[in-house]
Amino acid sequence: MKRRSFVAGSVVAALAYPSLAAAPASVRVALLGQSLIEHDLSPTLWPSRPQIAAHLSAFDVCFTNFETVILGPHAQPPTREALTLHTAKTEVFETLKALKINLLATSNNHAFDLGSGGIADTVAALRAAKLTFAGSGSNLKQAAAPGILKTAGGSVALVAFATGKVREGGAATNERPGVNELRRTAAGTPLEEDANRILQAIADARQLASIVIAYQHNHDWEPVEVQVPEWQRAFARRCVDAGAAVFVGHGVPMLQGVEAYKGAPLLFGLGNFIFQTEKLPGSYEPECWESVFADCQFADGRCLSVKFVPITLNEVGLKGPADMESRGTPSLARPEEANRILGRLAELSKPFATRFHPRTGNAPLELLL
């Protein structure tokens, strides 16, 4: 058979028998809670680390927010008191990489804990560790630029930004290192100068990658912290309209509700994945030590499914309340804990008329897109 006839016949066969046509490449993404990690966590300090690592090994992309600043040679005087100063050495990246975490947001209110020098050290350390990130940089152009991670199923882009409690000097400008900030006007709406920059970055990223993650670290909370602000919901939808396949948020250290918009999941607050706060046990609500991560399947630039996997974190370290080194590490939730956590997530999502697939037994909770 001549080559032209063979190709034509192959096309006809693919049309006549859809199963012969190439299916869109799929990408499996784990969207985790924020990682406030201050210590390199060996399995000795974190007994359930092998369990979590084994679970995450099935994913092409594992995403988290790096809620810490690297203590390096360019560190400047701390911008906050010791109790809320989140610093770490570069060894923490080995812990994250051992968990298959390969995509990080750096746009948050703690990125500036050691001044502009701390931002520079963190960016340099991430690059040295060969970890893909977005949300901070040596100037605004770099901070606003997407981080792009290549996978076997296609490229995944991250556009990351922060709102609220970004200290004076912590936002990137054309001449100054910092984070990609989305400010709000006196009326409470996003400042259009910032909004347009972020939305354009998402649109540009969509031209470079098949999947775009829009990430916001938000500290402009409602009086009831777990409630999602209406302005944030509106902006999340604008991110999807601009080309994002999913919107992810952190900031409130607890779960917030989720919804679906045009087939894209809006995950406003995924709580904590690693939470090594220095505050004494009892300083945070019990809900801060329970969370989920989102198991997402993407193909052809859109999200096909989202399943929520519940986790619990140990508020008290292995050696007792004074042991801060081994606290705040996740384990897969036991069935009774899982039912409570997933029930809370469903309840928090009711104001958005969010629907979930029927859940049986100990199955994860799945969002109806």
N, C-alpha and C positions, 0 to 999 in steps of 0.2 A: 504494500500500500504506500502511495506517495505521501510525503509528510503533510502536504496541504489537505489531502483527503482525510488523513488520520486526525489532524487537529479539528477539522470541521466535524468529523464523526464524534470526537470527544465532547465538543460543545453541545451537539444534539443530544448525546447520551446524558450529559449533566442536566440539560433542560428537561428531558423526558423522565429522568430518574433523579429527583432532587437529592437523594442520599449520596449520589456520586459527586455532587458539587462540594467544593471545599467549604467547610464551616468556618465562620469567623473565629480567629484565634481568641482564646479566653484568658483572662488574667484574674487571679484570685488575690484579694487584698485584705489584710487584717488592719482595721482601724482601731488603735488602742487608745486608752485613756492617757492622760499626761504622765510623763516620767520625771518626777522630782527625785533624781538619783544623785546621792552624794558620796556613795561608797561602791567600790568594785565588789560585786556580790558573787562569791564563790558558792557552789552547792552546799558547802558547810554552813555558810551564813543564811542560805536560802534553800532549805531542803526540797521545796517543790520546783526549783529551777529546771531540773531535767524534764519534769512533767510539762511545764509551760513551753520549754524549748521544743519538745517533741511535737506538741500541738501546733506551734507556729511554723514548724519546718515544712508544712504542706503549702505555705503561701509563697507567692511570687514577690509580694510586697508586704512589708510590715511597717506601719507608720505610727509615730508617736510625736508628741511635743517634748522637746528637751528643755525642761523647766529648771535649768541649772546653768551656771557660767563656769567656764574652765579657768582654774587658777594658774595663770601662766606668767611669763616674764614681763608683760606689759600691764599687769593689773594695777589699777589705781585705787585710792582709798574707797572703802565700801560706801555705797549710797544708801544703806539701810542698816538697822540694828542687827546684832549677831543672831538673834532668834529667828529672823526671817531672811537671813543672808544664805543664799543657796549656791555653794561653790563645790567644785570637785576637781580631781586630777584626771588626766586623760585616760587613765585605766578604766574609767566607767564605760568608755566606748567599747572595751572588750566584752563587758557584760552585755551591752546592747547587741553587739554583733553576734555573740553566742546565742542570742535569742532569735537571730535572723532579722533583726530590725535593720532596715536599710534606707529608710526615708524619714527625715526629721524636720519638724518646724522649729524655728529659733525665734519666732516673733512672739515675745511675751514680756510681762512686766518685770521679770527677773533677769533678762538678758543684760541689763545695765547695772547689775549689782556691783560690779567692779569697774564701772565707768566704760568709756570708749575703748580703753585698753583691754578690758575683759571681753568685749565684743570681738575685737581683733584676734585675741588669743583663742576664743571659741571657734571662730570661723577657720582659723589656721589649723586648729586641731582636728576639726571635722574633715577638712580637705586631706590632711595627713592620714586620717583613718579611712579615707576613701568612702565616706558616707555622704549620700545625697541629701541636701537640705535647702531650705528657702526661708526667707523672712527677716534676715539681717545681713549686713554687709558693710563694706568700707565707705559706701555712699548710698544715696537713695536708689540710684539705678540698680545697684547690685542687690540691695535689700528687697526691691520690688520684683526682681527677676525670678522666673520660675526655676525650680530645681527639677531636672529631668532624669528619670531613672529608666534605663532600658531593661526590658524583660523579654523572655522568649515569645510572649504573646503580644508585644508592642510596648511602646514607651508610655510611661506614666509621669505626668507633670504635677508639681505642687506649687500653688501660689498661696503664700502665708502672710497674715497681717495681724495686728494687735490693736485692741481698743481698750482704753481705761487703764489708769495707774501706770502709764508710761511716764517715768519721771523726767523732769526738765533735763534736756541734754540727751535723753535716751532714744529719741526718734531720729532716724537717718535724714540727712539733708544732702544737697548736692556736694557739700564740702565736708560732711561730718559722718562718721560711722554711726550706726544705730539700727533700729528695727523699722520695719515697714508699718507705719501707723495709719489707722483709719480713725480720724477724729470725728467728733460730733459737734453740731452747731448748738447755739443756745436753745433752739427749738427741739433739740434731741435727735435730729435727723443726721445721717452721715454727711460729712463735709464733702461736697461734690468734687472738689479738687482731688481728694484722696480716693473717693469712690471711683471716679473715672480712671485713675491710674491703675487701681486694682482690677477693675472690670476689663480694661484694655489688656492688662497682663494675662488675664484668663483667656481672652479671645486670641491673643498671640500664642499662648501656650497650646491652645486647641489646634493650631496649625502645625505644631511641632510634635504633638503627642496624641495618641488615641484616647487617653483618659486624663482628665484634669480634676485634681482634688483642690477645692477651695477651702482654706483653713483660717479660722478666726479664733484668736485667744482673747476672750472678752472679760473685762472686769468692771464694766458698767452694768451692775446687777440691778434687778428689781428688789423691792423691799423684802419679798419672799424669794430667797435666792434661787430656788429651783424653777421659778417661773421664767419662761423665755420672753425677753422683751420683744414687743411688736416691731420695733425698728430693725431688730436683728433678723426676725423672720422675713421681713420685706427685703432686706439686703441679701439674705441667703437666696431668695428667689431671683434676684437680679444676677447673682453669680451663676445660677443655672442658666438663665437666659443668655448670659454671655458665653457659655460653653462648658461650664463645670458639670461633671457627671455625678458629683457628690459634694455636699457641704458638710464640713466637720468642725466642731467647736470644743474648746476647753475653757477653763477659767474658774467657773464655779467648781469646787472640788467634790461635786456630787453629780449623780445622774440628772439629766434633764430630759424632757420629752423629745420625741422624734416625729417626723411627718414625711410625706412623700409629695413631690411637686414635679409634674410633667415626667414622671418615671424616675426622678432622681431622689435619693434619700437625703433628708436634711437632719443631720445628727448634731443637735445644738450643744449637747454637753455629755461627753463620755466619761466624766469623772476622772478617777486616778487609775493608772496602771502600776506605777511605782510611786510611793509617797513617803519619802524619808524626811518628813518635817522634823524640826528640832523641838517643836512644842510638846509639852508633856502629854502623856495619855490622858484622855478626857477633854482635851482642848477643842476637839472637833466632834461634830455629830457622828453617831454610829454609821450613818449612811455614807460618810466619806470613806469608809473602809470596805465598801461594797460597790461593785461596778460591773460593766460588761465590756466586751470588745465586739466590734462588728465584723462578721465574716461576709465579705462582699465578693460577688462574682460579676465580672464585667466582660463584655464582648462587643465588638463593633462600636466602641465609644459610648456605650450605655450600660447602666447597671441592670443586671438580670435578677439578682436576689441579694437580700441582706438578712443574715441570721445573727442573733445576739447571743453571745456566749457569756454567762455570768462568772464573775470571779470574786474572791474575797481577799483582803489584805490584812496582815497581822499588825494590829495597832501597837502591840507590846513586843519588844525584841526577844530573842531566844533566851537571853540572860536576865530578863526582867525590865521594868519600866525605864531604867537608866541606860539600857542598851539601845542606842540610836542606830548602830551600824547594821543591825539585822532586822530592823522594823520596816513596815511598809512594803512588803514583797507580796506578789499575787500568787494565789493558788486557784485552780479550777474549783468552783463552788460545788459543795455537796448537794444532793437532790433537794433537801429541805431548804437550804439557803438559796438555791437556784430558783425555786418557785417563788420565794419571797422577793428576790431581786427583779425577776422578770415581771412579776405582778406589779411591782412599783413602777417599772418602766412603762408598762401598758397604761397604768393609771395616770402617770404624768403626761402621756400622749393623748389622752381623751379630749382636752380642749382643742386639738387640731383635727378632730374627727379621723384620726389615724386608724387604719385597719391592719390587722395581723391575720396571718393564716391560722386556722385552728391548730392548737398545740396538744399533742398527746404524750403522756408519760413524761420522760425526762428530756424530750427533744428541745432544741433551742427555740426561741421565739423568732418568727420570721415576719418581716415587714411585707405587707401587700402593696406592691408598687403600682 
